[in-house]
Amino acid sequence: MTHTRRRSARSRVLAPSAALFALTLAGCSDGGARPSVAVPTPPSEAAAGYCEKLHEELPETVDGLERNDPSPDSDLTAGWGDGAIVLRCGVPRPARMDDSQSKAVDADDVNWLLEQPDDDADTGAGPRFTTTYRKAYVEVTLGTEYAHDITPLSAFAVPVKRTVPDSL
């Protein structure tokens, strides 16, 4: 009997400890955590101003994904889903814009340079698009689920045209 009571007493001590441990782990989980993104440094105050205005015009949902801005908080970055769609404004001009063989797409009268992740490297990243012919470069990175789909770019066309002037 005494032996049974010891187990019982030990079980009572361990049960709350195990429950506390499980709660601690749940508190440390990244459920709902925001992805981390490098904040760009716009090349001029004017470009930063365009980006700030763009940030105010961005949609709350893109392709059915709720807005979930990355960390750190910045008017130069925005996100939807858990990092499935990430926008950065004020990025440097991509070197590939000088390559006459580069591919571009047009989404609702906004032209975007298309950059695919290295085929040799398994980066887990989808395509990256950067606006062309704008006074500030806007970059949108899509998750791998958008490898052959530019649909999300349409959600950015009106805000980009409204806030970031043509450079031509």
KOLBANU-958973 format. One record per residue: residue number from 1; residue in three letters; x, y, z of N, C-alpha, C in turn. Coordinates in nm, 2 decimals. Layout:
% residues N
+-----+-----+--------+--------+--------+--------+--------+--------+--------+--------+--------+
!   k !   r !   n_px !   n_py !   n_pz !  ca_px !  ca_py !  ca_pz !   c_px !   c_py !   c_pz !
+-----+-----+--------+--------+--------+--------+--------+--------+--------+--------+--------+
! NUM ! ALA !      X !      Y !      Z !      X !      Y !      Z !      X !      Y !      Z !
...
+-----+-----+--------+--------+--------+--------+--------+--------+--------+--------+--------+
% end
This chain:
% residues 168
+-----+-----+--------+--------+--------+--------+--------+--------+--------+--------+--------+
!   k !   r !   n_px !   n_py !   n_pz !  ca_px !  ca_py !  ca_pz !   c_px !   c_py !   c_pz !
+-----+-----+--------+--------+--------+--------+--------+--------+--------+--------+--------+
!   1 ! MET !   0.08 !  -0.12 !   0.00 !   0.00 !   0.00 !   0.00 !   0.09 !   0.13 !   0.00 !
!   2 ! THR !   0.18 !   0.13 !   0.09 !   0.27 !   0.25 !   0.09 !   0.33 !   0.27 !  -0.04 !
!   3 ! HIS !   0.38 !   0.16 !  -0.11 !   0.44 !   0.18 !  -0.24 !   0.34 !   0.24 !  -0.34 !
!   4 ! THR !   0.21 !   0.20 !  -0.33 !   0.11 !   0.26 !  -0.42 !   0.09 !   0.41 !  -0.39 !
!   5 ! ARG !   0.09 !   0.44 !  -0.26 !   0.07 !   0.58 !  -0.23 !   0.19 !   0.67 !  -0.28 !
!   6 ! ARG !   0.31 !   0.61 !  -0.27 !   0.42 !   0.69 !  -0.32 !   0.41 !   0.72 !  -0.47 !
!   7 ! ARG !   0.37 !   0.62 !  -0.54 !   0.35 !   0.65 !  -0.69 !   0.24 !   0.75 !  -0.71 !
!   8 ! SER !   0.14 !   0.73 !  -0.63 !   0.02 !   0.82 !  -0.64 !   0.07 !   0.96 !  -0.60 !
!   9 ! ALA !   0.14 !   0.98 !  -0.50 !   0.19 !   1.11 !  -0.46 !   0.29 !   1.17 !  -0.57 !
!  10 ! ARG !   0.37 !   1.08 !  -0.62 !   0.47 !   1.12 !  -0.72 !   0.39 !   1.16 !  -0.85 !
!  11 ! SER !   0.29 !   1.08 !  -0.88 !   0.21 !   1.12 !  -1.00 !   0.14 !   1.25 !  -0.99 !
!  12 ! ARG !   0.09 !   1.28 !  -0.86 !   0.03 !   1.41 !  -0.84 !   0.13 !   1.52 !  -0.85 !
!  13 ! VAL !   0.25 !   1.50 !  -0.81 !   0.35 !   1.60 !  -0.83 !   0.39 !   1.62 !  -0.97 !
!  14 ! LEU !   0.41 !   1.51 !  -1.04 !   0.45 !   1.51 !  -1.18 !   0.34 !   1.56 !  -1.28 !
!  15 ! ALA !   0.22 !   1.53 !  -1.25 !   0.11 !   1.57 !  -1.33 !   0.10 !   1.72 !  -1.35 !
!  16 ! PRO !   0.11 !   1.80 !  -1.24 !   0.11 !   1.95 !  -1.26 !   0.24 !   1.99 !  -1.33 !
!  17 ! SER !   0.35 !   1.93 !  -1.30 !   0.47 !   1.97 !  -1.37 !   0.47 !   1.94 !  -1.52 !
!  18 ! ALA !   0.41 !   1.83 !  -1.55 !   0.40 !   1.79 !  -1.70 !   0.30 !   1.89 !  -1.76 !
!  19 ! ALA !   0.20 !   1.93 !  -1.70 !   0.10 !   2.02 !  -1.75 !   0.17 !   2.16 !  -1.77 !
!  20 ! LEU !   0.24 !   2.20 !  -1.67 !   0.31 !   2.33 !  -1.68 !   0.41 !   2.33 !  -1.79 !
!  21 ! PHE !   0.49 !   2.21 !  -1.81 !   0.58 !   2.20 !  -1.92 !   0.51 !   2.21 !  -2.05 !
!  22 ! ALA !   0.40 !   2.15 !  -2.07 !   0.33 !   2.15 !  -2.19 !   0.28 !   2.29 !  -2.22 !
!  23 ! LEU !   0.23 !   2.36 !  -2.12 !   0.19 !   2.50 !  -2.14 !   0.30 !   2.59 !  -2.18 !
!  24 ! THR !   0.42 !   2.57 !  -2.12 !   0.54 !   2.64 !  -2.15 !   0.58 !   2.62 !  -2.29 !
!  25 ! LEU !   0.58 !   2.50 !  -2.34 !   0.61 !   2.47 !  -2.48 !   0.51 !   2.54 !  -2.57 !
!  26 ! ALA !   0.38 !   2.53 !  -2.54 !   0.28 !   2.60 !  -2.62 !   0.30 !   2.75 !  -2.63 !
!  27 ! GLY !   0.34 !   2.81 !  -2.52 !   0.37 !   2.95 !  -2.51 !   0.49 !   2.99 !  -2.60 !
!  28 ! CYS !   0.58 !   2.89 !  -2.62 !   0.70 !   2.92 !  -2.69 !   0.68 !   2.88 !  -2.84 !
!  29 ! SER !   0.57 !   2.82 !  -2.88 !   0.56 !   2.78 !  -3.02 !   0.54 !   2.91 !  -3.10 !
!  30 ! ASP !   0.57 !   2.89 !  -3.23 !   0.56 !   3.00 !  -3.32 !   0.42 !   3.01 !  -3.39 !
!  31 ! GLY !   0.32 !   2.95 !  -3.33 !   0.18 !   2.96 !  -3.39 !   0.15 !   3.11 !  -3.40 !
!  32 ! GLY !   0.13 !   3.16 !  -3.52 !   0.09 !   3.30 !  -3.54 !   0.21 !   3.39 !  -3.54 !
!  33 ! ALA !   0.33 !   3.34 !  -3.53 !   0.45 !   3.42 !  -3.53 !   0.46 !   3.49 !  -3.67 !
!  34 ! ARG !   0.52 !   3.61 !  -3.67 !   0.54 !   3.68 !  -3.80 !   0.67 !   3.64 !  -3.86 !
!  35 ! PRO !   0.68 !   3.62 !  -3.99 !   0.81 !   3.60 !  -4.05 !   0.90 !   3.72 !  -4.04 !
!  36 ! SER !   1.03 !   3.70 !  -4.04 !   1.12 !   3.81 !  -4.03 !   1.17 !   3.84 !  -4.17 !
!  37 ! VAL !   1.18 !   3.97 !  -4.20 !   1.22 !   4.01 !  -4.34 !   1.32 !   4.13 !  -4.32 !
!  38 ! ALA !   1.42 !   4.13 !  -4.41 !   1.51 !   4.24 !  -4.41 !   1.44 !   4.37 !  -4.46 !
!  39 ! VAL !   1.46 !   4.48 !  -4.38 !   1.40 !   4.60 !  -4.42 !   1.49 !   4.68 !  -4.51 !
!  40 ! PRO !   1.44 !   4.71 !  -4.63 !   1.53 !   4.78 !  -4.73 !   1.56 !   4.93 !  -4.68 !
!  41 ! THR !   1.66 !   4.98 !  -4.74 !   1.70 !   5.12 !  -4.72 !   1.68 !   5.19 !  -4.86 !
!  42 ! PRO !   1.57 !   5.27 !  -4.87 !   1.54 !   5.34 !  -4.99 !   1.66 !   5.44 !  -5.03 !
!  43 ! PRO !   1.68 !   5.45 !  -5.16 !   1.79 !   5.53 !  -5.20 !   1.78 !   5.69 !  -5.18 !
!  44 ! SER !   1.65 !   5.73 !  -5.15 !   1.63 !   5.87 !  -5.13 !   1.51 !   5.90 !  -5.04 !
!  45 ! GLU !   1.50 !   6.02 !  -4.99 !   1.38 !   6.05 !  -4.91 !   1.25 !   6.05 !  -5.00 !
!  46 ! ALA !   1.26 !   6.08 !  -5.12 !   1.15 !   6.08 !  -5.21 !   1.10 !   5.93 !  -5.22 !
!  47 ! ALA !   1.19 !   5.84 !  -5.25 !   1.15 !   5.70 !  -5.26 !   1.09 !   5.65 !  -5.13 !
!  48 ! ALA !   1.15 !   5.69 !  -5.01 !   1.09 !   5.65 !  -4.88 !   0.95 !   5.70 !  -4.87 !
!  49 ! GLY !   0.93 !   5.82 !  -4.92 !   0.79 !   5.88 !  -4.91 !   0.69 !   5.81 !  -5.00 !
!  50 ! TYR !   0.73 !   5.76 !  -5.12 !   0.65 !   5.68 !  -5.20 !   0.61 !   5.55 !  -5.13 !
!  51 ! CYS !   0.71 !   5.49 !  -5.07 !   0.69 !   5.36 !  -5.00 !   0.59 !   5.38 !  -4.88 !
!  52 ! GLU !   0.61 !   5.49 !  -4.81 !   0.52 !   5.52 !  -4.70 !   0.37 !   5.53 !  -4.75 !
!  53 ! LYS !   0.35 !   5.60 !  -4.86 !   0.22 !   5.61 !  -4.91 !   0.17 !   5.48 !  -4.96 !
!  54 ! LEU !   0.25 !   5.40 !  -5.03 !   0.21 !   5.27 !  -5.07 !   0.17 !   5.18 !  -4.96 !
!  55 ! HIS !   0.24 !   5.19 !  -4.85 !   0.21 !   5.10 !  -4.73 !   0.06 !   5.13 !  -4.68 !
!  56 ! GLU !   0.02 !   5.26 !  -4.69 !  -0.11 !   5.30 !  -4.65 !  -0.22 !   5.24 !  -4.74 !
!  57 ! GLU !  -0.19 !   5.22 !  -4.87 !  -0.28 !   5.18 !  -4.97 !  -0.29 !   5.03 !  -4.99 !
!  58 ! LEU !  -0.20 !   4.95 !  -4.93 !  -0.20 !   4.81 !  -4.95 !  -0.32 !   4.74 !  -4.90 !
!  59 ! PRO !  -0.37 !   4.63 !  -4.97 !  -0.49 !   4.56 !  -4.93 !  -0.48 !   4.48 !  -4.80 !
!  60 ! GLU !  -0.59 !   4.45 !  -4.74 !  -0.59 !   4.37 !  -4.62 !  -0.58 !   4.22 !  -4.65 !
!  61 ! THR !  -0.63 !   4.19 !  -4.77 !  -0.62 !   4.05 !  -4.81 !  -0.57 !   4.04 !  -4.96 !
!  62 ! VAL !  -0.49 !   3.94 !  -4.99 !  -0.43 !   3.92 !  -5.12 !  -0.45 !   3.77 !  -5.15 !
!  63 ! ASP !  -0.52 !   3.74 !  -5.26 !  -0.55 !   3.60 !  -5.30 !  -0.60 !   3.52 !  -5.18 !
!  64 ! GLY !  -0.69 !   3.58 !  -5.10 !  -0.76 !   3.51 !  -4.99 !  -0.67 !   3.50 !  -4.86 !
!  65 ! LEU !  -0.55 !   3.56 !  -4.86 !  -0.46 !   3.56 !  -4.75 !  -0.48 !   3.69 !  -4.67 !
!  66 ! GLU !  -0.49 !   3.68 !  -4.54 !  -0.50 !   3.79 !  -4.45 !  -0.36 !   3.86 !  -4.44 !
!  67 ! ARG !  -0.37 !   3.99 !  -4.42 !  -0.24 !   4.06 !  -4.40 !  -0.18 !   4.02 !  -4.27 !
!  68 ! ASN !  -0.05 !   4.00 !  -4.27 !   0.03 !   3.96 !  -4.16 !   0.17 !   4.01 !  -4.18 !
!  69 ! ASP !   0.19 !   4.14 !  -4.14 !   0.31 !   4.21 !  -4.17 !   0.43 !   4.14 !  -4.10 !
!  70 ! PRO !   0.54 !   4.13 !  -4.17 !   0.66 !   4.07 !  -4.11 !   0.72 !   4.16 !  -4.00 !
!  71 ! SER !   0.81 !   4.10 !  -3.93 !   0.89 !   4.17 !  -3.83 !   1.03 !   4.20 !  -3.89 !
!  72 ! PRO !   1.09 !   4.31 !  -3.85 !   1.04 !   4.42 !  -3.76 !   0.93 !   4.50 !  -3.83 !
!  73 ! ASP !   0.85 !   4.57 !  -3.75 !   0.75 !   4.66 !  -3.81 !   0.82 !   4.77 !  -3.89 !
!  74 ! SER !   0.76 !   4.79 !  -4.01 !   0.82 !   4.90 !  -4.10 !   0.72 !   4.93 !  -4.20 !
!  75 ! ASP !   0.72 !   5.06 !  -4.24 !   0.64 !   5.11 !  -4.35 !   0.69 !   5.06 !  -4.49 !
!  76 ! LEU !   0.81 !   4.99 !  -4.49 !   0.88 !   4.95 !  -4.61 !   0.85 !   4.80 !  -4.64 !
!  77 ! THR !   0.78 !   4.73 !  -4.55 !   0.75 !   4.59 !  -4.57 !   0.61 !   4.56 !  -4.53 !
!  78 ! ALA !   0.55 !   4.45 !  -4.60 !   0.42 !   4.41 !  -4.57 !   0.41 !   4.26 !  -4.61 !
!  79 ! GLY !   0.32 !   4.19 !  -4.55 !   0.31 !   4.05 !  -4.58 !   0.16 !   4.00 !  -4.57 !
!  80 ! TRP !   0.14 !   3.88 !  -4.63 !   0.01 !   3.82 !  -4.63 !   0.03 !   3.67 !  -4.61 !
!  81 ! GLY !  -0.06 !   3.61 !  -4.53 !  -0.04 !   3.47 !  -4.50 !   0.08 !   3.46 !  -4.40 !
!  82 ! ASP !   0.14 !   3.35 !  -4.39 !   0.25 !   3.33 !  -4.30 !   0.38 !   3.34 !  -4.39 !
!  83 ! GLY !   0.40 !   3.45 !  -4.46 !   0.51 !   3.47 !  -4.54 !   0.49 !   3.42 !  -4.68 !
!  84 ! ALA !   0.37 !   3.38 !  -4.72 !   0.34 !   3.33 !  -4.86 !   0.36 !   3.45 !  -4.96 !
!  85 ! ILE !   0.33 !   3.57 !  -4.92 !   0.35 !   3.69 !  -5.00 !   0.41 !   3.80 !  -4.92 !
!  86 ! VAL !   0.52 !   3.84 !  -4.96 !   0.60 !   3.95 !  -4.89 !   0.63 !   4.06 !  -4.99 !
!  87 ! LEU !   0.60 !   4.18 !  -4.94 !   0.63 !   4.30 !  -5.02 !   0.73 !   4.39 !  -4.95 !
!  88 ! ARG !   0.83 !   4.43 !  -5.03 !   0.93 !   4.53 !  -4.97 !   0.94 !   4.64 !  -5.07 !
!  89 ! CYS !   0.94 !   4.76 !  -5.02 !   0.95 !   4.88 !  -5.10 !   1.07 !   4.96 !  -5.07 !
!  90 ! GLY !   1.14 !   5.01 !  -5.17 !   1.26 !   5.09 !  -5.16 !   1.38 !   5.00 !  -5.17 !
!  91 ! VAL !   1.37 !   4.88 !  -5.24 !   1.48 !   4.79 !  -5.26 !   1.57 !   4.85 !  -5.36 !
!  92 ! PRO !   1.70 !   4.80 !  -5.37 !   1.79 !   4.85 !  -5.47 !   1.74 !   4.80 !  -5.61 !
!  93 ! ARG !   1.79 !   4.86 !  -5.71 !   1.76 !   4.82 !  -5.85 !   1.83 !   4.69 !  -5.87 !
!  94 ! PRO !   1.75 !   4.58 !  -5.91 !   1.81 !   4.45 !  -5.94 !   1.91 !   4.46 !  -6.05 !
!  95 ! ALA !   2.02 !   4.39 !  -6.04 !   2.12 !   4.38 !  -6.14 !   2.07 !   4.32 !  -6.27 !
!  96 ! ARG !   1.97 !   4.23 !  -6.25 !   1.92 !   4.16 !  -6.37 !   1.84 !   4.25 !  -6.46 !
!  97 ! MET !   1.81 !   4.38 !  -6.42 !   1.74 !   4.47 !  -6.50 !   1.83 !   4.51 !  -6.62 !
!  98 ! ASP !   1.96 !   4.50 !  -6.60 !   2.05 !   4.53 !  -6.71 !   2.07 !   4.42 !  -6.81 !
!  99 ! ASP !   2.01 !   4.30 !  -6.78 !   2.02 !   4.19 !  -6.87 !   1.91 !   4.19 !  -6.97 !
! 100 ! SER !   1.95 !   4.20 !  -7.10 !   1.84 !   4.20 !  -7.20 !   1.76 !   4.07 !  -7.21 !
! 101 ! GLN !   1.81 !   3.97 !  -7.16 !   1.75 !   3.84 !  -7.16 !   1.65 !   3.82 !  -7.04 !
! 102 ! SER !   1.65 !   3.91 !  -6.95 !   1.56 !   3.90 !  -6.83 !   1.41 !   3.89 !  -6.88 !
! 103 ! LYS !   1.34 !   3.83 !  -6.79 !   1.19 !   3.81 !  -6.82 !   1.12 !   3.91 !  -6.74 !
! 104 ! ALA !   1.01 !   3.96 !  -6.80 !   0.92 !   4.06 !  -6.73 !   0.78 !   4.01 !  -6.75 !
! 105 ! VAL !   0.69 !   4.06 !  -6.66 !   0.55 !   4.03 !  -6.67 !   0.47 !   4.16 !  -6.65 !
! 106 ! ASP !   0.36 !   4.17 !  -6.71 !   0.27 !   4.29 !  -6.69 !   0.15 !   4.24 !  -6.61 !
! 107 ! ALA !   0.12 !   4.31 !  -6.50 !   0.00 !   4.28 !  -6.43 !  -0.08 !   4.40 !  -6.41 !
! 108 ! ASP !  -0.19 !   4.42 !  -6.48 !  -0.27 !   4.54 !  -6.47 !  -0.20 !   4.67 !  -6.49 !
! 109 ! ASP !  -0.12 !   4.67 !  -6.60 !  -0.04 !   4.79 !  -6.63 !   0.07 !   4.83 !  -6.54 !
! 110 ! VAL !   0.12 !   4.73 !  -6.46 !   0.24 !   4.75 !  -6.38 !   0.34 !   4.64 !  -6.43 !
! 111 ! ASN !   0.46 !   4.69 !  -6.48 !   0.56 !   4.60 !  -6.53 !   0.65 !   4.55 !  -6.41 !
! 112 ! TRP !   0.67 !   4.42 !  -6.41 !   0.75 !   4.35 !  -6.31 !   0.86 !   4.27 !  -6.37 !
! 113 ! LEU !   0.98 !   4.28 !  -6.32 !   1.09 !   4.19 !  -6.35 !   1.07 !   4.06 !  -6.28 !
! 114 ! LEU !   1.09 !   3.95 !  -6.35 !   1.07 !   3.82 !  -6.28 !   1.21 !   3.76 !  -6.26 !
! 115 ! GLU !   1.23 !   3.72 !  -6.13 !   1.35 !   3.65 !  -6.10 !   1.31 !   3.52 !  -6.03 !
! 116 ! GLN !   1.35 !   3.41 !  -6.08 !   1.32 !   3.28 !  -6.03 !   1.44 !   3.24 !  -5.93 !
! 117 ! PRO !   1.41 !   3.16 !  -5.83 !   1.52 !   3.12 !  -5.74 !   1.61 !   3.03 !  -5.82 !
! 118 ! ASP !   1.74 !   3.02 !  -5.78 !   1.83 !   2.93 !  -5.84 !   1.78 !   2.79 !  -5.85 !
! 119 ! ASP !   1.78 !   2.74 !  -5.97 !   1.74 !   2.60 !  -5.99 !   1.83 !   2.50 !  -5.92 !
! 120 ! ASP !   1.96 !   2.54 !  -5.91 !   2.06 !   2.45 !  -5.84 !   2.04 !   2.45 !  -5.69 !
! 121 ! ALA !   1.99 !   2.56 !  -5.64 !   1.98 !   2.57 !  -5.49 !   1.84 !   2.54 !  -5.45 !
! 122 ! ASP !   1.82 !   2.46 !  -5.35 !   1.68 !   2.44 !  -5.30 !   1.66 !   2.54 !  -5.19 !
! 123 ! THR !   1.62 !   2.66 !  -5.22 !   1.60 !   2.77 !  -5.13 !   1.46 !   2.76 !  -5.06 !
! 124 ! GLY !   1.37 !   2.69 !  -5.12 !   1.23 !   2.69 !  -5.06 !   1.16 !   2.82 !  -5.10 !
! 125 ! ALA !   1.22 !   2.90 !  -5.18 !   1.15 !   3.03 !  -5.21 !   1.09 !   3.02 !  -5.35 !
! 126 ! GLY !   0.98 !   3.10 !  -5.37 !   0.92 !   3.10 !  -5.50 !   0.97 !   3.22 !  -5.58 !
! 127 ! PRO !   0.90 !   3.27 !  -5.68 !   0.95 !   3.38 !  -5.76 !   0.95 !   3.51 !  -5.69 !
! 128 ! ARG !   1.04 !   3.60 !  -5.74 !   1.05 !   3.74 !  -5.69 !   1.03 !   3.83 !  -5.80 !
! 129 ! PHE !   0.94 !   3.93 !  -5.78 !   0.91 !   4.03 !  -5.88 !   0.95 !   4.17 !  -5.83 !
! 130 ! THR !   1.00 !   4.25 !  -5.92 !   1.04 !   4.39 !  -5.88 !   0.98 !   4.48 !  -5.99 !
! 131 ! THR !   0.92 !   4.59 !  -5.95 !   0.86 !   4.68 !  -6.04 !   0.97 !   4.74 !  -6.13 !
! 132 ! THR !   0.94 !   4.77 !  -6.25 !   1.03 !   4.85 !  -6.34 !   0.96 !   4.98 !  -6.37 !
! 133 ! TYR !   1.05 !   5.07 !  -6.41 !   1.00 !   5.21 !  -6.46 !   0.92 !   5.28 !  -6.35 !
! 134 ! ARG !   0.96 !   5.27 !  -6.22 !   0.90 !   5.34 !  -6.11 !   1.01 !   5.41 !  -6.03 !
! 135 ! LYS !   0.97 !   5.52 !  -5.97 !   1.06 !   5.60 !  -5.89 !   1.11 !   5.54 !  -5.76 !
! 136 ! ALA !   1.05 !   5.43 !  -5.72 !   1.09 !   5.35 !  -5.61 !   1.07 !   5.20 !  -5.66 !
! 137 ! TYR !   1.16 !   5.12 !  -5.63 !   1.15 !   4.98 !  -5.66 !   1.07 !   4.90 !  -5.56 !
! 138 ! VAL !   0.96 !   4.83 !  -5.60 !   0.88 !   4.75 !  -5.51 !   0.90 !   4.61 !  -5.55 !
! 139 ! GLU !   0.94 !   4.53 !  -5.45 !   0.97 !   4.39 !  -5.47 !   0.86 !   4.30 !  -5.40 !
! 140 ! VAL !   0.81 !   4.20 !  -5.47 !   0.71 !   4.11 !  -5.41 !   0.77 !   3.97 !  -5.43 !
! 141 ! THR !   0.78 !   3.90 !  -5.32 !   0.83 !   3.76 !  -5.32 !   0.71 !   3.67 !  -5.29 !
! 142 ! LEU !   0.69 !   3.57 !  -5.37 !   0.58 !   3.48 !  -5.35 !   0.64 !   3.34 !  -5.31 !
! 143 ! GLY !   0.55 !   3.27 !  -5.23 !   0.59 !   3.14 !  -5.18 !   0.59 !   3.04 !  -5.30 !
! 144 ! THR !   0.65 !   2.92 !  -5.28 !   0.66 !   2.82 !  -5.38 !   0.52 !   2.78 !  -5.44 !
! 145 ! GLU !   0.41 !   2.80 !  -5.36 !   0.28 !   2.77 !  -5.42 !   0.24 !   2.86 !  -5.53 !
! 146 ! TYR !   0.31 !   2.97 !  -5.55 !   0.29 !   3.06 !  -5.66 !   0.40 !   3.05 !  -5.77 !
! 147 ! ALA !   0.46 !   2.94 !  -5.78 !   0.58 !   2.92 !  -5.87 !   0.54 !   2.96 !  -6.02 !
! 148 ! HIS !   0.42 !   2.93 !  -6.06 !   0.37 !   2.96 !  -6.19 !   0.24 !   3.05 !  -6.19 !
! 149 ! ASP !   0.23 !   3.14 !  -6.10 !   0.11 !   3.21 !  -6.08 !   0.14 !   3.36 !  -6.04 !
! 150 ! ILE !   0.10 !   3.45 !  -6.13 !   0.13 !   3.59 !  -6.10 !   0.00 !   3.66 !  -6.05 !
! 151 ! THR !  -0.10 !   3.58 !  -6.02 !  -0.23 !   3.64 !  -5.98 !  -0.22 !   3.74 !  -5.86 !
! 152 ! PRO !  -0.14 !   3.71 !  -5.76 !  -0.13 !   3.81 !  -5.65 !  -0.08 !   3.95 !  -5.69 !
! 153 ! LEU !   0.00 !   3.96 !  -5.80 !   0.05 !   4.09 !  -5.84 !  -0.06 !   4.19 !  -5.88 !
! 154 ! SER !  -0.17 !   4.14 !  -5.92 !  -0.29 !   4.22 !  -5.96 !  -0.33 !   4.30 !  -5.84 !
! 155 ! ALA !  -0.32 !   4.25 !  -5.72 !  -0.37 !   4.32 !  -5.59 !  -0.28 !   4.44 !  -5.57 !
! 156 ! PHE !  -0.16 !   4.44 !  -5.62 !  -0.07 !   4.56 !  -5.60 !  -0.07 !   4.66 !  -5.71 !
! 157 ! ALA !  -0.13 !   4.63 !  -5.82 !  -0.13 !   4.72 !  -5.93 !  -0.19 !   4.86 !  -5.90 !
! 158 ! VAL !  -0.31 !   4.87 !  -5.85 !  -0.37 !   5.00 !  -5.82 !  -0.29 !   5.07 !  -5.71 !
! 159 ! PRO !  -0.26 !   5.01 !  -5.60 !  -0.18 !   5.09 !  -5.50 !  -0.04 !   5.14 !  -5.55 !
! 160 ! VAL !   0.03 !   5.05 !  -5.63 !   0.15 !   5.10 !  -5.69 !   0.13 !   5.21 !  -5.79 !
! 161 ! LYS !   0.04 !   5.20 !  -5.88 !   0.01 !   5.31 !  -5.97 !  -0.03 !   5.44 !  -5.90 !
! 162 ! ARG !  -0.10 !   5.43 !  -5.79 !  -0.15 !   5.54 !  -5.72 !  -0.04 !   5.61 !  -5.64 !
! 163 ! THR !   0.06 !   5.54 !  -5.59 !   0.15 !   5.60 !  -5.50 !   0.30 !   5.61 !  -5.54 !
! 164 ! VAL !   0.34 !   5.53 !  -5.64 !   0.48 !   5.53 !  -5.69 !   0.48 !   5.57 !  -5.83 !
! 165 ! PRO !   0.52 !   5.69 !  -5.86 !   0.51 !   5.74 !  -6.00 !   0.60 !   5.67 !  -6.10 !
! 166 ! ASP !   0.56 !   5.67 !  -6.22 !   0.65 !   5.62 !  -6.33 !   0.78 !   5.70 !  -6.33 !
! 167 ! SER !   0.88 !   5.63 !  -6.38 !   1.01 !   5.70 !  -6.39 !   1.04 !   5.74 !  -6.53 !
! 168 ! LEU !   0.95 !   5.71 !  -6.62 !   0.97 !   5.75 !  -6.76 !   0.91 !   5.88 !  -6.79 !
+-----+-----+--------+--------+--------+--------+--------+--------+--------+--------+--------+
% end
